[in-house]
Amino acid sequence: MAYAEGPRRRWAQIGLVVLEPEERTARLPDDTKKVPYYVRVRGFLEGEANVGDTVTIETLIGRRVQGELLRIGPAYGHSFGQPIEELMQAGFEARSLLRSLEED
């Protein structure tokens, strides 16, 4: 596999439909069965393109995938979401209970 080489090999993200609704398993919830199975894949863009174009990328493991260009230079954004107050309170109560058991 060739790694990024100059401006023609930019890191990008594409999106594509893997399965149409009628191709999905019948064992899914009804609301899920009604929509296509859509994925986003990141890799090195082969050639010049604009967002919205159909392009080919090469993934880090060398797989070539074609889809709609969503982003050039996508950032990683990881989050555990918003704090849940009830779970935070439960954590405080659990620690307090464990401390009281250690004292006995």
C-alpha positions in Angstrom: 0.0 0.0 0.0 1.2 3.5 -0.8 1.0 6.1 1.9 0.0 9.7 1.4 2.1 11.2 -1.4 1.6 14.9 -2.1 -1.7 16.8 -2.5 -3.4 14.1 -4.5 -3.4 11.6 -1.5 -5.4 13.6 1.0 -7.1 12.0 4.1 -10.9 12.0 3.4 -14.2 10.5 4.5 -16.8 9.0 2.2 -20.3 7.7 2.7 -22.1 4.9 0.9 -25.2 2.7 1.1 -24.2 -0.9 1.8 -27.7 -2.4 1.9 -31.0 -1.0 0.6 -34.0 -1.4 2.9 -35.3 -4.4 1.0 -31.9 -6.2 1.3 -31.8 -5.9 5.1 -32.7 -8.7 7.4 -36.4 -9.1 8.5 -35.2 -9.5 12.1 -34.6 -5.7 12.5 -37.0 -3.3 14.3 -39.6 -1.9 11.8 -38.2 1.7 11.9 -34.7 0.3 11.2 -35.8 -1.9 8.3 -37.2 1.1 6.5 -33.8 2.9 5.9 -30.7 1.9 4.0 -27.6 0.6 5.9 -25.3 3.6 5.4 -21.6 3.6 6.4 -18.8 6.2 6.5 -15.3 5.2 5.7 -12.0 7.1 5.9 -8.9 6.7 3.7 -6.7 8.4 1.2 -8.4 10.2 -1.6 -7.4 9.0 -5.1 -7.2 12.2 -7.2 -8.7 15.6 -6.9 -12.4 16.0 -5.9 -15.0 18.2 -4.3 -17.3 17.4 -1.5 -20.4 15.7 -3.0 -18.4 14.0 -5.8 -18.3 10.2 -6.2 -14.7 9.2 -5.4 -12.5 6.3 -4.5 -10.4 6.1 -1.3 -7.8 3.7 -0.2 -8.2 2.7 3.5 -5.3 2.2 5.9 -5.4 -1.5 5.2 -5.3 -1.0 1.5 -8.9 -1.6 0.6 -10.3 0.6 -2.2 -13.9 1.9 -1.5 -16.0 4.1 -3.7 -18.7 6.5 -2.3 -19.7 10.2 -1.9 -17.0 12.5 -0.6 -18.2 13.9 2.7 -15.1 15.6 4.1 -11.5 16.2 3.3 -9.2 16.0 6.4 -11.9 14.7 8.8 -11.1 15.1 12.5 -11.7 12.4 15.1 -14.3 13.5 17.6 -14.8 11.0 20.5 -17.2 11.7 23.3 -19.0 9.7 26.0 -21.9 12.1 25.7 -23.5 14.4 28.3 -23.2 13.4 32.0 -26.3 11.7 33.4 -27.0 13.3 36.8 -28.8 10.2 38.1 -25.8 8.0 37.3 -23.4 10.5 39.0 -25.6 10.5 42.1 -25.7 6.7 42.1 -21.9 6.6 41.9 -21.6 8.9 45.0 -24.1 6.7 46.9 -22.2 3.5 45.9 -18.9 4.9 47.1 -20.4 6.0 50.3 -21.9 2.6 50.9 -18.6 0.8 50.1 -16.8 3.2 52.6 -19.3 2.3 55.3 -18.8 -1.4 54.7 -15.0 -1.0 55.0 -15.5 0.6 58.4 -17.4 -2.3 59.8 
